[in-house]
Amino acid sequence: MSIRPVILALALGISSSAFAQTAAENQVAGTWRMVSATIDPGGKNISAYGEKPNGLLVFTPDMHFIEVLTDADIPRFASNARGEGTDDENRMAMSRSIGFFGTYTVDEKGEFSGNRVEGATFPNWVGSVRTRDDLTLVVTGDRMTEQFRRPEGTEIRIEWQRVK
């Protein structure tokens, strides 16, 4: 038997077990559905995405994420063409929803430690980097709490449920 196939098999076995170990340690990996979202401007807890918040947050094992948050009560546009909304329709849709994606990191305990936004429906976020100083994600079982502080100081809290 040639040594080359043995080395290849050994390398594949090591890399597979290393990937499995990394994925098992990552506490946020998977798909999460938004349960609630509140915003606290000036000490008031109000619904951040209406009475029926709707959203998904997905963390992939290869360290990418995508988050889409919407208010299920946003009225439909009169036109069936996305680019033909009125100013009021566009303002309502933009102010009550957001979508963004990028990469994320976890620490040696598998806890979320930060992200970098690569694309967003709010262009000001593109290229932004958030650390635990700005954004925390705490996983307890199949629940996750997200706390985010906007640059002006407003706090947002989102509760997530892991999708099984």
C-alpha positions as CSV (number, residue, x, y, z in Angstrom):
1,M,0.0,0.0,0.0
2,S,1.3,3.4,-0.9
3,I,1.9,6.0,1.8
4,R,0.1,8.7,-0.1
5,P,-3.5,7.3,0.2
6,V,-2.9,6.8,4.0
7,I,-1.7,10.4,4.5
8,L,-4.7,11.6,2.4
9,A,-7.2,9.6,4.5
10,L,-5.5,10.7,7.7
11,A,-5.7,14.4,6.6
12,L,-9.3,14.1,5.6
13,G,-10.2,12.5,9.0
14,I,-8.4,15.2,10.9
15,S,-10.0,18.0,9.0
16,S,-13.5,16.5,9.3
17,S,-13.1,16.1,13.0
18,A,-11.7,19.6,13.4
19,F,-14.7,21.0,11.4
20,A,-17.2,19.0,13.5
21,Q,-15.5,20.2,16.7
22,T,-15.6,23.9,15.6
23,A,-19.3,23.6,14.5
24,A,-20.2,22.0,17.8
25,E,-18.6,24.8,19.8
26,N,-20.3,27.5,17.9
27,Q,-23.4,28.4,20.0
28,V,-25.1,30.7,17.5
29,A,-24.8,28.5,14.4
30,G,-28.2,27.6,12.9
31,T,-31.4,29.3,12.1
32,W,-33.3,31.6,14.5
33,R,-36.9,33.0,14.3
34,M,-37.7,36.4,15.9
35,V,-40.1,36.1,18.8
36,S,-40.1,39.7,20.0
37,A,-38.3,43.0,19.4
38,T,-38.4,46.1,21.6
39,I,-36.8,49.5,21.3
40,D,-36.1,51.7,24.3
41,P,-35.8,55.3,23.3
42,G,-35.7,57.4,26.5
43,G,-36.8,54.6,28.8
44,K,-39.9,53.5,26.8
45,N,-40.2,49.9,25.7
46,I,-42.0,49.9,22.4
47,S,-42.3,47.3,19.6
48,A,-39.4,47.7,17.3
49,Y,-41.1,45.9,14.4
50,G,-44.8,46.3,15.2
51,E,-47.1,44.0,17.1
52,K,-46.2,41.1,14.7
53,P,-42.5,41.2,14.4
54,N,-41.3,38.7,11.7
55,G,-37.7,37.8,11.1
56,L,-35.0,35.2,10.6
57,L,-31.4,35.2,11.6
58,V,-29.1,32.5,10.1
59,F,-25.5,31.8,11.2
60,T,-23.7,29.4,8.9
61,P,-20.9,27.1,10.1
62,D,-18.5,28.8,7.6
63,M,-19.0,32.1,9.6
64,H,-21.5,34.0,7.5
65,F,-24.8,35.4,8.6
66,I,-28.0,36.9,7.2
67,E,-30.6,38.8,9.2
68,V,-34.0,40.0,7.9
69,L,-36.4,41.8,10.2
70,T,-39.9,43.0,9.2
71,D,-43.1,44.2,10.6
72,A,-45.8,41.7,9.4
73,D,-48.4,44.5,9.4
74,I,-46.6,46.7,6.7
75,P,-49.4,47.4,4.2
76,R,-49.0,46.0,0.7
77,F,-48.0,48.5,-2.1
78,A,-50.9,49.6,-4.4
79,S,-48.6,48.7,-7.3
80,N,-47.4,45.1,-7.7
81,A,-44.0,46.4,-8.8
82,R,-41.4,46.9,-6.1
83,G,-39.9,49.9,-7.7
84,E,-43.2,51.7,-8.1
85,G,-44.2,52.4,-4.5
86,T,-45.3,55.8,-3.5
87,D,-43.1,57.9,-1.2
88,D,-45.3,56.9,1.8
89,E,-45.2,53.2,0.9
90,N,-41.5,53.3,0.5
91,R,-40.9,55.2,3.7
92,M,-43.1,52.8,5.7
93,A,-41.4,49.7,4.2
94,M,-37.9,51.1,4.8
95,S,-38.6,52.3,8.4
96,R,-40.2,49.1,9.5
97,S,-37.9,46.5,8.0
98,I,-34.2,45.8,7.5
99,G,-32.1,43.1,5.9
100,F,-28.3,42.7,6.1
101,F,-25.6,40.1,5.8
102,G,-21.9,39.5,6.4
103,T,-19.4,37.5,8.4
104,Y,-19.2,36.9,12.1
105,T,-16.8,35.6,14.8
106,V,-17.1,33.5,17.9
107,D,-14.6,33.2,20.7
108,E,-12.9,30.1,22.1
109,K,-16.0,29.3,24.1
110,G,-18.1,29.4,20.9
111,E,-19.9,32.6,22.0
112,F,-20.7,35.4,19.5
113,S,-17.9,38.0,19.5
114,G,-18.7,40.3,16.6
115,N,-19.7,40.8,13.0
116,R,-18.9,42.7,9.9
117,V,-21.7,43.9,7.6
118,E,-21.0,43.3,3.9
119,G,-24.5,44.3,2.5
120,A,-27.6,45.9,3.9
121,T,-30.9,47.6,2.9
122,F,-29.7,50.5,5.1
123,P,-26.5,51.5,3.2
124,N,-24.9,53.2,6.2
125,W,-24.3,49.8,7.8
126,V,-22.2,48.4,4.9
127,G,-18.7,48.0,6.1
128,S,-19.5,48.5,9.8
129,V,-17.9,46.2,12.4
130,R,-19.7,45.4,15.6
131,T,-18.1,44.0,18.7
132,R,-19.5,43.0,22.0
133,D,-19.4,46.7,23.0
134,D,-22.2,47.3,20.4
135,L,-23.9,44.0,20.1
136,T,-24.4,41.0,22.4
137,L,-26.0,37.7,21.6
138,V,-26.5,35.4,24.5
139,V,-27.7,31.8,23.9
140,T,-29.6,29.9,26.6
141,G,-30.8,26.5,25.3
142,D,-32.9,27.1,22.3
143,R,-33.4,30.9,23.0
144,M,-31.1,33.7,22.2
145,T,-31.2,37.4,23.3
146,E,-29.8,40.0,21.1
147,Q,-29.0,43.5,22.5
148,F,-27.8,46.3,20.2
149,R,-27.0,49.9,20.9
150,R,-27.5,52.3,18.1
151,P,-24.8,55.0,17.7
152,E,-27.1,57.7,19.3
153,G,-27.6,55.4,22.3
154,T,-31.0,53.8,21.7
155,E,-31.2,50.2,22.8
156,I,-32.9,47.4,20.9
157,R,-33.6,43.9,22.4
158,I,-34.6,41.0,20.2
159,E,-35.6,37.6,21.5
160,W,-35.0,34.6,19.1
161,Q,-36.1,31.0,19.1
162,R,-33.9,28.3,17.4
163,V,-35.6,26.7,14.5
164,K,-35.5,23.0,14.6
